[in-house]
Amino acid sequence: MNQSRRALTLLGLAAASTLVLAGCASGAAGDDGRLQVVASTNVYGQIASEIGGDFVDVTSIVSSASQDPHSFEPSARDQLIVSKADLVIENGGGYDAFVDALIEFSGTDAPVITAAELSPAWPDDADDHDEDHADEDHDDHAHIEGFNEHVWYDVDTVRAVAQQIADELAVLDPDHATEFAAHAKAFGADLDGLDDALADIDAAHGGEQVFMTEPVPGYLVEDAGLVNVTPEAFSEAVEEEQDVAPATLLQALDLIRGGEVSVLITNAQTGGAETALVVDAADEHGIPTIAFSETLPKGETYVSWMQANIEALSAALA
């Protein structure tokens, strides 16, 4: 986001403060007696619904495939929603930095679960990075170099997020702590099934090469025992919606044409000229292409969505 657009967004949030103050909830739960959970995307919103069950109301700020969390601009309504939250769930790691702006301007003191910080890959020096970039834009400052922020594609991280949701809800609503724990246990059992499916791919195709136009499903690919051979400069440029350098594009096309890549993975919600070129090259050489998304498709749960992704990957490799 450029400076003028960011200024307008923050000005709008600041102007909404009077609305927020007028509309803030005074109790620990909504008018229906349920806890109010706000998630940055419907991925985390669905997980929260699974854990909270009938005892929570969940609002996902980004809930459509047409919305890109990387560049999402929050509204006064979003600020009002966050101001009333009993629990906030964000991805973190620079992916949904708009949530940090909403928390700041709403003045909420609700607990915040940051999924990226629960990732086994979260770097030890991440806090130092945040301090070094404290004065930069919300949209740009939080990306951690060398860290893949798309942590919802990592089953271990999601398991930790689900458990923390259950723990936080139990503090907020002790009367239903048993139910929250039971929901988290059942959800964890479903995640075990995903681990088993990934292990099956590893057993059959471990070590095979994968080209990803963006690093979105990187953790899933790694857990399946596959090797990502995408030039980092290529995937970074595509993700940031920048032009891919000619030399990098040539390197990418050479990899596709070299006969060692087993499957090409694209982002279903983005695209561009360079992505089209590598897809065409894959088609020409009989390499299957599959697309993964960043938000939860309509009608899916987190587990059913990941099952479908894993099945698509297994089928493409076969």
ZIDAHU-V732403 format. One record per residue. N is the residue number from 1. PHI is phi as a letter, one per 30 degrees, with the letter a starting at -180 (999 if undefined). PSI is psi in whole degrees, -180 to 180 (none if undefined). Layout:
[[N;PHI;PSI] [N;PHI;PSI]]
This chain:
[[1;999;133] [2;d;172] [3;d;-41] [4;d;-43] [5;d;-40] [6;d;-40] [7;d;-42] [8;d;-42] [9;d;-48] [10;d;-35] [11;d;-42] [12;d;-40] [13;d;-41] [14;d;-40] [15;d;-26] [16;d;-4] [17;e;-38] [18;d;-38] [19;d;-42] [20;d;-46] [21;d;-36] [22;d;-28] [23;c;2] [24;d;141] [25;d;142] [26;c;-18] [27;c;-175] [28;d;-5] [29;b;167] [30;d;-179] [31;d;-26] [32;d;5] [33;i;-5] [34;c;151] [35;d;144] [36;c;113] [37;c;130] [38;c;127] [39;c;148] [40;d;-39] [41;b;166] [42;d;-13] [43;d;-54] [44;d;-29] [45;d;-42] [46;d;-40] [47;d;-42] [48;d;-39] [49;d;-38] [50;d;-41] [51;d;-41] [52;d;-27] [53;h;-136] [54;d;-1] [55;c;6] [56;b;152] [57;c;127] [58;c;133] [59;c;124] [60;c;122] [61;d;-45] [62;c;115] [63;b;11] [64;b;147] [65;d;-16] [66;d;-7] [67;c;130] [68;c;112] [69;e;-28] [70;d;-37] [71;c;15] [72;d;135] [73;c;114] [74;d;159] [75;c;174] [76;d;-36] [77;d;-40] [78;d;-39] [79;d;-40] [80;d;-42] [81;d;-45] [82;d;-36] [83;d;-26] [84;c;0] [85;d;143] [86;c;-24] [87;a;135] [88;c;136] [89;b;125] [90;b;162] [91;d;-48] [92;i;-173] [93;i;16] [94;j;-4] [95;d;-47] [96;b;57] [97;d;-17] [98;d;-26] [99;d;-40] [100;d;-39] [101;d;-41] [102;d;-40] [103;d;-44] [104;d;-48] [105;d;-25] [106;d;-24] [107;i;16] [108;d;146] [109;c;20] [110;d;147] [111;d;147] [112;b;126] [113;c;123] [114;c;108] [115;d;-42] [116;e;-35] [117;d;-10] [118;c;-2] [119;d;138] [120;d;-20] [121;c;-2] [122;d;123] [123;d;146] [124;d;-28] [125;c;19] [126;d;-37] [127;d;-36] [128;d;-38] [129;d;-44] [130;d;-42] [131;d;-39] [132;d;-25] [133;c;25] [134;d;-26] [135;c;3] [136;d;171] [137;e;147] [138;e;-33] [139;d;-19] [140;c;-22] [141;d;-27] [142;c;-4] [143;d;129] [144;c;119] [145;e;130] [146;i;0] [147;c;127] [148;d;112] [149;d;-4] [150;d;62] [151;d;-12] [152;d;-10] [153;d;6] [154;c;115] [155;d;-39] [156;d;-41] [157;d;-43] [158;d;-37] [159;d;-43] [160;d;-38] [161;d;-46] [162;e;-42] [163;d;-39] [164;d;-35] [165;e;-47] [166;d;-42] [167;d;-44] [168;d;-42] [169;d;-36] [170;d;-35] [171;d;-42] [172;d;-31] [173;b;76] [174;d;-27] [175;d;-22] [176;c;22] [177;e;-38] [178;d;-42] [179;d;-42] [180;d;-42] [181;d;-41] [182;d;-40] [183;d;-41] [184;d;-38] [185;d;-44] [186;d;-40] [187;d;-40] [188;d;-35] [189;d;-38] [190;d;-37] [191;d;-33] [192;e;-35] [193;d;-36] [194;d;-42] [195;e;-41] [196;d;-41] [197;d;-38] [198;d;-38] [199;d;-33] [200;d;-40] [201;d;-43] [202;e;-42] [203;d;-35] [204;c;-28] [205;b;12] [206;e;133] [207;j;-11] [208;d;155] [209;c;142] [210;b;141] [211;c;125] [212;c;124] [213;d;-26] [214;b;158] [215;d;13] [216;e;-55] [217;c;26] [218;e;-43] [219;d;-39] [220;d;-44] [221;d;-44] [222;d;-43] [223;d;-21] [224;d;3] [225;i;16] [226;c;162] [227;c;121] [228;d;118] [229;c;9] [230;d;131] [231;e;129] [232;e;-38] [233;d;-30] [234;d;-55] [235;d;-34] [236;d;-43] [237;d;-43] [238;d;-44] [239;d;-38] [240;d;6] [241;h;42] [242;c;162] [243;d;138] [244;d;132] [245;d;141] [246;e;-42] [247;d;-38] [248;d;-40] [249;d;-42] [250;d;-42] [251;d;-42] [252;d;-45] [253;d;-36] [254;d;-39] [255;d;-45] [256;d;-41] [257;d;-10] [258;d;-12] [259;i;2] [260;c;-18] [261;d;129] [262;d;-31] [263;a;147] [264;c;131] [265;c;127] [266;c;172] [267;c;120] [268;d;-18] [269;c;-3] [270;b;173] [271;a;-179] [272;l;180] [273;d;-43] [274;d;-39] [275;d;-42] [276;d;-37] [277;d;-44] [278;d;-33] [279;d;-43] [280;d;-42] [281;d;-40] [282;d;-43] [283;d;-42] [284;d;-30] [285;c;15] [286;i;25] [287;c;123] [288;d;145] [289;c;133] [290;b;157] [291;b;134] [292;c;150] [293;c;170] [294;c;-21] [295;c;161] [296;d;123] [297;d;150] [298;e;134] [299;i;-2] [300;c;154] [301;c;169] [302;e;-47] [303;d;-45] [304;d;-35] [305;d;-48] [306;d;-36] [307;e;-44] [308;d;-40] [309;d;-44] [310;d;-41] [311;d;-40] [312;d;-41] [313;d;-44] [314;d;-43] [315;d;-40] [316;d;-40] [317;d;-31] [318;d;none]]
